[in-house]
Amino acid sequence: MVRLVDAARHRELVCRYPVDPAAGPALFHRLLGGSIELGERAADAAIREVAEELRFTVTELEFLGVAENIFTFEGENGHEIVFVYRAPVPSDVVPDEGAWFEEDDGAPMYVLWRDLAATTPPLYPDGVPDTAPTLEG
């Protein structure tokens, strides 16, 4: 997954998810990106997923860390291990008001700008780092 950040305007791109019928009226946001394909490195998957979803080519990618989540969505239990990256994105990739895009499987996806300081609606996956790890020693 990729934190696509417009640092000058203190915001990042996220997908908006509608109501989860099994959980009630909670709306949430999720970082862009998807699954790693067999034989593909995580960083290459992040670049490919952004290109497929937004038709934008990531040129600078910074590894932030790994997040692991156990969750329930639409009444189903899930478990994911997510490699998280950050990349700069120009302001004109998505209009200020957000826009509909299409995932590679044809599913519609609404992408919008989220303030970096926002705490609601929740951002998933849980535990997404916002800074790169530092090495001490």
Secondary structure, 3 states (H helix, E strand, C coil): CEEEEEHHHCEEEEEEECCECCCECCCEEECECCCCCCCCCHHHHHHHHHHHHHCCCCCCCEEEEEEEEEEEECCEEEEEEEEEEEEECCHHHCCCCCEEEECCCCCEEEEEEEECCCCCCCEECCCCCCCCCCCCC
